[in-house]
Amino acid sequence: MSKRIVVTGASGGIGRETSLALAKDGHALVLVARRLDRLVELAQDCLDAGARSADAAALDLADPATGPRVADHIAALGHGELVLVNVAGVAHFGPLHETPVEDHLRQIQVNLLGLVSVTHALLPQMLAAGRGQVVNVLSVAVHVAFPYAEAYSASKAGAYAFGKSLSASYRRQGLRVTSLFPGATDTPLWDSQRGSPPREDMLTAQAVGQVVRELVRLPADRVVDEMTVTPPKGVL
């Protein structure tokens, strides 16, 4: 059955591949990211792949007004179970004391506070319908300590705790929440990072997108609370 799905961070990497994977099942998509040009191109690709509709919403997760705007966007699409896939994320790895504090704070703003903002805005529609699904695409950095990733790890761990509490609060009202922990994934996130693992050893963004697709396809009578997906060589 066709659903209404919001994908944040949709313009590249895991977000883009997740959107394309979900499009194959004929869903109505709202694609959220900052780059309108990339979103417009992706929206057409999603339509070509089979999406019922694909709307580009050029918004910044660091802006508190983004959540309500996304809620208005998805409400206009009518009926169908509402699903939120939180993929948007930024990363700045490096010695804490040598990295501008603004870089650390932006990771918290986008990876954690942006996720909270959009979830907060969409939750009333899910509760009113008596059903809904949230998939938070996080990182194995929640469970594994990586050097020079303090703010990134904290932002993802905070999002994990948020999702756990969200599930405890609302699962009896029909809300299904999944925390997905991908291992190192070959995306543009690594382009500016020094000392990254070999890209050929990483997961592909397509593989992670397919995992999200399978989570969204789950029948309503079951919930995957947590899932870890790593490359064959494990945590890199």
N, C-alpha and C positions, 0 to 999 in steps of 0.2 A: 504494500500500500504506500502511495506517495506521501512523503512527509515534508514539512517545512524545516529547512536546516540552515542555521547560521554557521558559517565557518570564518573565524577570525585568523588574521595572518595568512589570508588566502592567496596573496599575489606571488608567492614563491615557495620553494622547498616543500616541506611536509604539507603545508596548507594548500598549496596548488594541487599537489597530487591527491590529497584527500578530496578536494572539490571535484576533480575529474573522476575519481573512483565513485563518489556518491552520485554523480550525474548519470552514471550508467544505469542506476536503479530508478530513474525518472522522477527524482525529487525536485521540489522547488527550493532553489538555493539563494541565499543572501551572502554575498562574498564581501568580506570586510578587510580592508588594508588601507595603507596611505596612498599608494600609487594608482591613480585612476587609470592611466594608460594600460598598465598591466592587468588591472581588473577587467577593463572592457574587453581586452583580448581573451582573458580567461573565461569571461561570461559567454563569449561566442563559442569557445572550445567546449564548454560544458553543455551548451545547447546542442552542438554537433554530436556530443557523446550521448545525448538522450535526456538531459534535464528537462523537467516540465517547464521551468523558468529559471533564469539566472540573473539576479540583479547585482550590479556593482555599487558598493557603498564605500566611497573613499573617505575614511575616517581614521583618526589617530586614537589608539587605545589609551594614550596618556591624557586625553581630554575627557574630563568627567561627563561632558554632555554626550559622548559617544553612545553610552548605554541606552539612554532614552531614544536616541535617533534610530538605533538598531531595532529597538522594540516597536517603534512606529512602522519601520520598514517591513518587519515580519508580520505584523498584525494586518497589513494591507493585502497579504497574500491569501487571506481567507482561512479555510479549514485545513486540517491535517495535523498530526502530532508534531509538536515543536521539539526540535533537537538543537542543542548548542554544542558546537565543537570548538573548544578554546585551544587554538594552536599558536596564536601570536606570541612571539618572544624575541628578545634581543639578548645578545651576549657580548661581554667585554672581558676577556681573560688577560690577566697580567698582575704583577705585584700590586697589592692593595695600595701601598703608600706612594707608588709611582703613577697611578692611574687617577685622572681627575675625578673628584667625588661626584660630579654630574653624571659620569658614565655609570657609576655604581647605582646612583639613585634612579636613573632611567630604567635600569633593569628591574628594580623593585616596582616602579610605576607601571611599566607595561606588563611584565610577566605576572605580577600579583594583583596590583590595584586595578589594572585594566580588566583582568579576568573577573575580579569581584564586581566591578561596575556593570559589565555586560550581563553577568549572571543575575545580579540584583534586578536589572531592568526587565529581563525576560521571565523571571520566576513567577510573577503574578499571572501571566498568561498560561503557564504550565499548570499552576495550582487550580486556576479556574476551569481548566479542561479535565483535571483529575489525572493527568498523565504528562510525561515529559522526560527528556533525557539530556544529560550533560556529560560530555566526554572531555576531560581535561588532559591534553597531551603535555606531559611534564618531561621528566628526564631521569635517568638512573642516578644523576647527581643528587637526587633526594636521598638516596641510600648509600652512595659511595662518595667518599671525600676526595675531591680533585683539587690539586694545588692551584692557587691563583684564580679561583672561581667562587670567591666568598659571596658576593652579592648575587650572582647567578644561582648558586646553590640555595641561598636563603630564600630567593624569590620563588623557586620551584618547590622548596619544602613548605613554604607558607601556603602556596596554592594547593598542595597536597592536604595540608591540615584543614584548609577551608573546605575542600571537597569532602573530606571525611565527616566534618561537622554538618555540612549541607545534607549529606545522605542520612545521617542520624536524625536530623530534624524533619525531613520531608519524605522519606521513602514510603512511609505508611499512607502518604497522600498521592502516591503514584509517580514520584520522581525517582528516576534511576540515574545514579552517578557512577562514572568509571574514571579511575586514575590510571592513565597509560604511561608507562615509563620506557621510552625507547632508549636504546644504547646509542652510541655515536652514529650519526646519520649523515650521509653525504649531501649537504645542502650549502647554499651560499653563506650560511652562518660562519663557516670555517674559513672563508676566503681571506679574512683579515686577521686570523689568529696565527700566532707563531707556535711552532712545535706541535702541530696537530697530528693525530694518528694518520697512517696512510689511508687516503680516501678509498682505495680499492678494498680495504678491509672493513669499511663501514657498511651499515644498512643503506639501502636505497630509500629515497623519499617515497617512491612508488610502493615499496613493501610496507612502510608504515601507514600510508594512505589506505592500502588494502585492509590492514588490520582494523582501522577505524571503520571502514565500510562494513566489515563483518560484525563489529560491535553494534552498529546502527541497525543491522539486519536481524539482530537477536529478537526472538518473540518477547512479548511483554511479560511473560511469566518467569523470566530469569534475569539476573543482573550479574555482570562481571564487575566486582568491586574494584579490583586492581589487576593489572596485567603488565608484565615486564617483557620486552622484546629486545633481543640483543643480536649482534652479528654472530656468525658461526664461531668466531674466535673469542667471543665473550666480551666483557667490558674492556674497551681499549684504553 
